[in-house]
Amino acid sequence: MKYPAVLPFAEILPRLHQFDAIIDVRSPSEFAEDHLPGAINLPVLDDDERITVGTLYKQTSAFEAKKLGAALVAKNIARHIETHFLGHPQDWQPLVYCWRGGNRSGSMAHILARIGWPVVQLDGGYKEYRRHVNAELATLPGAFNFINVLCGPTGSGKSRLLQVLHRQGAQVIDLEQLAAHRGSVLGGLPQEDQPSQKAFESGLWQQLRTFDAGKPVFIESESKKVGRLRVPDALMDKMRAADCTAVQLDTAHRVQLLMEDYDHFVGDPEKLNTQLALLTQLHGREKIARWQQLASAGQMAELVEELLVQHYDPAYLQSIKRNFSRYAQAAPLPLADISEDAFEQAARSLCAIVNDEAPL
């Protein structure tokens, strides 16, 4: 094969894991929005340089822009070779891509190939990868024969159960983990922003494509959006028609679980009160003022119980009945408490039941 080899994503995908490095040469901001799984960012133009070259192209001429761009690209590639590549043997094989397989990745791939490395360039670049992800997310969910949706009101332990199921080897889609959000007005994670919509979908695609379509998949009941991120339509449709399991936990243990999971709010009443104010339109100023007073006074257990009973539970019951057609036939799965043993026992029981019910 002649290098650099320019190959389509469909040909690259089966051996994506075999490349010694996947190099995204786009700018840091492009990389931060989304990238191929496992890629590293070695930009041939950083964000400021890209703006400078683009401005020169529009305001002066393509020729002047290309001259400056070539100088900057050559300088940056030289730096990457010195700092990242000099220790690699001759059979080291990288995959290189940019936005759509054009000048930026071509420049890097050409130089690496001239050195003697068997470099592959992604034809169509990130844009082609993104097209593939969109197409797969529209079809992959339909390939699964048996999906079990974990239902249950806020604080019933659905996310913890998913984590235990995963540790026990079950196929699990944890949308809240992928979205870095717990799916409510208080669901934002401390010191962690949500990914972009594209990165969320990349993470979901990466999970789905590794699953065995003949084995059960467990997922938590979610609304159409997790925080600001939208669940793909095909997966949402599959979830809403799937078998359900009703995870059950008494109110006292739900309060305990939520105080553990939301300890960042327990320790910061002011931040909690800011979020509670967002519920004013639903519950009125008087009730919100009472909840904020409980938070400020450190009466968190009482506040959490009131939020569950008066806000979360009624909203969840309405949503679950409206959106999950098989919820009325959900099999109950009671949890004795929130100990690790309780979740492990529940996970084993659920796997045994679901594997018996799953179609061959």
C-alpha positions as CSV (number, residue, x, y, z in Angstrom):
1,M,0.0,0.0,0.0
2,K,1.2,3.5,-0.9
3,Y,1.4,6.0,2.0
4,P,-0.2,8.2,3.0
5,A,-3.2,6.0,2.4
6,V,-6.5,7.9,2.1
7,L,-9.3,5.6,3.3
8,P,-13.0,6.0,3.9
9,F,-14.3,5.6,7.5
10,A,-16.2,2.4,6.7
11,E,-12.9,0.8,5.8
12,I,-11.1,2.2,8.8
13,L,-13.7,1.4,11.4
14,P,-13.1,-2.3,11.8
15,R,-9.5,-1.7,12.6
16,L,-9.8,1.6,14.4
17,H,-8.4,0.1,17.6
18,Q,-5.4,-1.2,15.8
19,F,-3.9,2.3,15.0
20,D,-1.0,3.2,17.3
21,A,-2.4,6.8,17.5
22,I,-5.5,8.6,16.2
23,I,-4.4,12.2,15.6
24,D,-6.9,15.0,15.3
25,V,-5.1,18.0,13.7
26,R,-8.0,20.4,14.1
27,S,-7.9,23.3,16.4
28,P,-8.4,22.8,20.2
29,S,-11.9,24.2,20.1
30,E,-13.0,21.9,17.3
31,F,-11.5,18.9,19.2
32,A,-13.2,19.9,22.4
33,E,-16.6,19.9,20.8
34,D,-16.2,16.3,19.7
35,H,-13.6,13.9,18.2
36,L,-13.1,10.3,17.2
37,P,-12.9,7.9,20.2
38,G,-9.3,7.7,21.6
39,A,-8.0,10.6,19.5
40,I,-5.3,13.0,20.7
41,N,-5.2,16.7,19.6
42,L,-2.1,17.8,17.8
43,P,-3.4,20.9,15.9
44,V,-1.6,22.1,12.8
45,L,-3.3,25.4,13.4
46,D,-4.5,26.6,16.8
47,D,-7.7,28.6,17.2
48,D,-6.0,32.0,16.9
49,E,-3.9,30.9,13.9
50,R,-7.0,29.6,12.1
51,I,-8.8,32.8,12.6
52,T,-5.8,34.8,11.3
53,V,-5.5,32.7,8.2
54,G,-9.2,32.8,7.6
55,T,-9.4,36.5,8.0
56,L,-6.5,37.0,5.5
57,Y,-8.2,34.7,3.1
58,K,-11.4,36.8,3.1
59,Q,-9.9,40.2,3.4
60,T,-6.8,39.9,1.2
61,S,-6.4,36.9,-1.0
62,A,-6.3,33.1,-1.0
63,F,-2.6,33.2,-2.1
64,E,-1.5,35.3,0.9
65,A,-3.6,33.2,3.3
66,K,-2.0,30.0,1.9
67,K,1.5,31.4,2.3
68,L,1.0,32.3,6.0
69,G,-1.0,29.0,6.6
70,A,1.8,26.9,5.1
71,A,4.4,28.6,7.3
72,L,2.3,28.1,10.4
73,V,1.4,24.5,9.6
74,A,5.0,23.6,8.8
75,K,6.2,25.1,12.1
76,N,3.5,23.3,14.2
77,I,4.1,19.9,12.5
78,A,7.8,20.3,13.1
79,R,7.1,20.9,16.8
80,H,4.8,17.9,17.0
81,I,7.5,15.7,15.4
82,E,10.1,16.8,17.9
83,T,7.9,16.5,21.0
84,H,5.6,13.5,20.1
85,F,7.0,11.4,17.3
86,L,10.8,11.1,17.5
87,G,10.7,8.0,19.7
88,H,8.4,6.0,17.5
89,P,9.7,3.0,15.4
90,Q,9.3,2.8,11.6
91,D,6.2,0.5,11.9
92,W,4.3,3.0,14.1
93,Q,1.0,3.6,12.3
94,P,-1.1,6.7,13.0
95,L,-4.5,7.7,11.7
96,V,-4.7,11.4,10.9
97,Y,-7.8,13.5,10.3
98,C,-9.1,17.0,10.2
99,W,-12.5,18.6,9.5
100,R,-13.1,16.9,6.1
101,G,-9.8,15.3,5.1
102,G,-8.4,18.3,3.3
103,N,-5.3,20.5,3.7
104,R,-4.6,20.2,7.4
105,S,-4.6,16.5,7.7
106,G,-3.1,16.1,4.3
107,S,-0.1,18.2,5.3
108,M,0.5,16.1,8.4
109,A,0.0,12.8,6.7
110,H,2.3,13.8,3.8
111,I,5.2,14.7,6.1
112,L,4.8,11.6,8.3
113,A,4.7,9.4,5.2
114,R,7.8,11.0,3.7
115,I,9.6,10.2,7.0
116,G,8.6,6.6,6.4
117,W,5.7,5.9,8.7
118,P,2.7,4.0,7.3
119,V,0.2,6.8,7.9
120,V,-3.5,6.6,7.1
121,Q,-5.6,9.7,6.4
122,L,-9.3,9.6,7.0
123,D,-11.1,10.5,3.7
124,G,-13.8,13.0,4.5
125,G,-12.3,13.7,8.0
126,Y,-14.4,14.3,11.1
127,K,-17.4,15.3,8.9
128,E,-17.5,11.8,7.4
129,Y,-17.2,10.3,10.9
130,R,-20.0,12.4,12.1
131,R,-22.2,11.3,9.2
132,H,-21.5,7.7,10.1
133,V,-22.4,8.3,13.8
134,N,-25.7,10.0,12.9
135,A,-26.6,7.1,10.5
136,E,-25.7,4.5,13.1
137,L,-27.7,6.1,15.9
138,A,-30.8,6.0,13.7
139,T,-30.5,2.3,13.2
140,L,-28.4,0.6,16.0
141,P,-31.1,0.8,18.8
142,G,-33.5,-1.1,16.6
143,A,-31.1,-4.0,16.4
144,F,-31.5,-4.9,20.1
145,N,-34.0,-7.7,20.8
146,F,-34.5,-7.0,24.5
147,I,-34.1,-3.7,26.4
148,N,-35.1,-3.4,30.0
149,V,-35.9,0.1,31.3
150,L,-35.3,0.7,35.0
151,C,-38.2,2.9,36.3
152,G,-38.6,4.4,39.7
153,P,-39.0,7.8,41.3
154,T,-36.1,10.1,42.0
155,G,-33.8,8.6,44.6
156,S,-34.8,5.0,44.2
157,G,-31.3,4.0,43.2
158,K,-31.7,3.4,39.4
159,S,-28.3,4.9,38.6
160,R,-26.5,3.0,41.3
161,L,-28.2,-0.2,40.1
162,L,-27.0,0.5,36.6
163,Q,-23.4,0.8,37.9
164,V,-23.6,-2.5,39.7
165,L,-25.1,-4.2,36.7
166,H,-22.2,-2.9,34.6
167,R,-19.7,-4.2,37.2
168,Q,-21.4,-7.6,37.0
169,G,-20.9,-7.7,33.2
170,A,-24.3,-6.6,32.0
171,Q,-24.8,-4.4,29.0
172,V,-25.7,-1.0,30.3
173,I,-26.4,2.4,28.8
174,D,-26.0,5.1,31.5
175,L,-27.4,8.2,29.8
176,E,-26.9,10.4,32.9
177,Q,-23.2,9.4,33.0
178,L,-22.7,10.1,29.3
179,A,-24.5,13.4,29.7
180,A,-22.8,14.4,32.9
181,H,-26.2,15.3,34.4
182,R,-28.8,13.7,36.6
183,G,-31.7,14.9,34.6
184,S,-33.5,17.5,36.8
185,V,-33.3,21.1,37.8
186,L,-30.8,20.0,40.5
187,G,-29.1,17.5,38.2
188,G,-25.9,19.5,37.2
189,L,-22.7,17.8,38.4
190,P,-20.3,20.0,40.5
191,Q,-17.2,21.1,38.6
192,E,-18.2,19.1,35.5
193,D,-19.8,20.7,32.5
194,Q,-22.0,18.7,30.2
195,P,-20.4,17.6,26.9
196,S,-21.5,18.9,23.6
197,Q,-24.5,17.3,21.9
198,K,-22.0,15.8,19.3
199,A,-19.7,14.4,22.0
200,F,-22.7,12.9,23.9
201,E,-23.8,11.1,20.7
202,S,-20.2,9.9,20.1
203,G,-20.1,8.4,23.5
204,L,-23.5,6.7,23.0
205,W,-22.5,5.4,19.6
206,Q,-19.2,4.0,21.0
207,Q,-21.2,2.1,23.6
208,L,-23.9,0.8,21.3
209,R,-21.5,-0.5,18.6
210,T,-19.7,-2.7,21.2
211,F,-22.9,-4.4,22.4
212,D,-24.1,-7.9,21.5
213,A,-27.5,-7.3,20.0
214,G,-28.7,-10.8,21.2
215,K,-28.1,-10.0,24.9
216,P,-30.3,-7.8,27.1
217,V,-29.5,-4.1,27.5
218,F,-30.3,-2.2,30.7
219,I,-31.1,1.6,30.7
220,E,-32.7,4.0,33.0
221,S,-36.0,5.7,32.2
222,E,-35.2,9.2,31.0
223,S,-37.1,12.0,29.4
224,K,-36.3,13.3,25.9
225,K,-33.6,15.6,27.3
226,V,-30.9,15.0,30.0
227,G,-30.0,18.4,31.1
228,R,-29.6,20.3,27.8
229,L,-28.7,17.2,25.8
230,R,-31.2,15.4,23.6
231,V,-31.5,11.6,23.5
232,P,-31.5,10.4,19.9
233,D,-35.0,9.6,18.6
234,A,-34.4,6.0,17.6
235,L,-33.2,5.1,21.1
236,M,-36.0,7.0,22.8
237,D,-38.6,5.2,20.7
238,K,-37.0,1.8,21.6
239,M,-37.0,2.7,25.3
240,R,-40.6,3.8,25.4
241,A,-41.8,0.5,23.9
242,A,-39.5,-1.7,26.1
243,D,-40.2,-3.9,29.1
244,C,-39.9,-2.0,32.4
245,T,-38.7,-2.9,35.9
246,A,-40.0,-0.8,38.8
247,V,-37.2,-0.2,41.3
248,Q,-38.7,0.3,44.7
249,L,-37.1,1.9,47.8
250,D,-38.8,3.4,50.8
251,T,-38.8,7.2,51.3
252,A,-36.4,7.3,54.2
253,H,-33.7,5.5,52.2
254,R,-34.4,7.6,49.2
255,V,-33.8,10.7,51.3
256,Q,-30.5,9.2,52.5
257,L,-29.4,8.3,49.0
258,L,-30.1,11.7,47.6
259,M,-28.3,13.5,50.5
260,E,-25.3,11.3,49.6
261,D,-25.5,11.9,45.9
262,Y,-26.2,15.6,46.2
263,D,-23.8,16.4,49.0
264,H,-22.5,19.4,47.0
265,F,-25.9,21.0,47.6
266,V,-26.1,19.8,51.2
267,G,-22.9,21.7,51.9
268,D,-23.8,24.8,49.9
269,P,-27.4,26.0,50.8
270,E,-26.9,29.2,48.9
271,K,-26.3,27.4,45.6
272,L,-29.2,25.0,46.3
273,N,-31.5,28.0,46.9
274,T,-30.5,29.5,43.6
275,Q,-31.6,26.3,41.8
276,L,-34.8,26.0,43.9
277,A,-35.8,29.5,42.7
278,L,-36.2,28.0,39.2
279,L,-39.2,26.1,40.5
280,T,-41.1,29.2,41.5
281,Q,-43.4,29.1,38.5
282,L,-44.4,25.6,39.3
283,H,-44.9,25.9,43.1
284,G,-45.3,29.6,43.9
285,R,-43.2,32.0,45.9
286,E,-44.5,30.9,49.3
287,K,-43.6,27.2,48.9
288,I,-40.2,28.1,47.4
289,A,-39.5,30.5,50.3
290,R,-40.2,27.7,52.7
291,W,-37.9,25.3,51.0
292,Q,-35.2,27.9,50.8
293,Q,-35.6,28.5,54.6
294,L,-35.2,24.8,55.3
295,A,-32.0,24.7,53.2
296,S,-30.6,27.8,55.0
297,A,-31.4,26.3,58.4
298,G,-29.6,23.0,57.5
299,Q,-32.8,21.0,57.6
300,M,-31.8,19.1,54.5
301,A,-33.6,15.8,55.3
302,E,-36.9,17.5,55.8
303,L,-36.4,19.5,52.6
304,V,-35.4,16.5,50.5
305,E,-38.5,14.6,51.7
306,E,-40.8,17.5,50.8
307,L,-39.2,17.9,47.4
308,L,-39.7,14.2,46.7
309,V,-43.3,14.1,47.9
310,Q,-44.5,17.5,46.5
311,H,-42.4,17.9,43.4
312,Y,-40.5,14.9,42.0
313,D,-42.8,12.1,42.7
314,P,-46.0,13.6,41.1
315,A,-44.0,14.8,38.1
316,Y,-42.3,11.5,37.6
317,L,-45.5,9.5,37.9
318,Q,-47.2,11.6,35.2
319,S,-44.2,11.4,32.9
320,I,-43.6,7.7,33.3
321,K,-47.2,6.8,32.6
322,R,-47.3,9.1,29.6
323,N,-44.0,8.0,28.0
324,F,-43.4,4.4,28.8
325,S,-46.2,2.2,27.4
326,R,-45.3,-1.0,29.3
327,Y,-44.9,0.7,32.7
328,A,-48.2,-0.7,33.9
329,Q,-46.8,-4.2,33.5
330,A,-43.5,-3.4,35.2
331,A,-42.0,-6.1,37.3
332,P,-41.3,-4.9,40.9
333,L,-37.7,-4.9,42.1
334,P,-37.6,-3.9,45.8
335,L,-34.4,-2.7,47.5
336,A,-34.1,-3.4,51.2
337,D,-31.7,-0.4,51.7
338,I,-28.9,1.4,49.9
339,S,-26.1,-0.8,50.9
340,E,-23.8,-2.3,48.3
341,D,-25.0,-5.7,49.2
342,A,-28.6,-4.7,48.5
343,F,-27.7,-3.3,45.0
344,E,-25.6,-6.4,44.2
345,Q,-28.4,-8.8,45.1
346,A,-31.0,-6.7,43.2
347,A,-28.7,-6.7,40.1
348,R,-28.2,-10.5,40.2
349,S,-31.9,-11.0,40.6
350,L,-32.7,-8.7,37.7
351,C,-30.2,-10.3,35.4
352,A,-31.6,-13.7,36.2
353,I,-35.2,-12.7,35.5
354,V,-34.3,-10.7,32.3
355,N,-32.1,-13.5,30.9
356,D,-34.9,-15.9,31.3
357,E,-37.4,-13.6,29.6
358,A,-35.1,-12.5,26.8
359,P,-35.8,-13.9,23.4
360,L,-33.3,-16.4,22.0
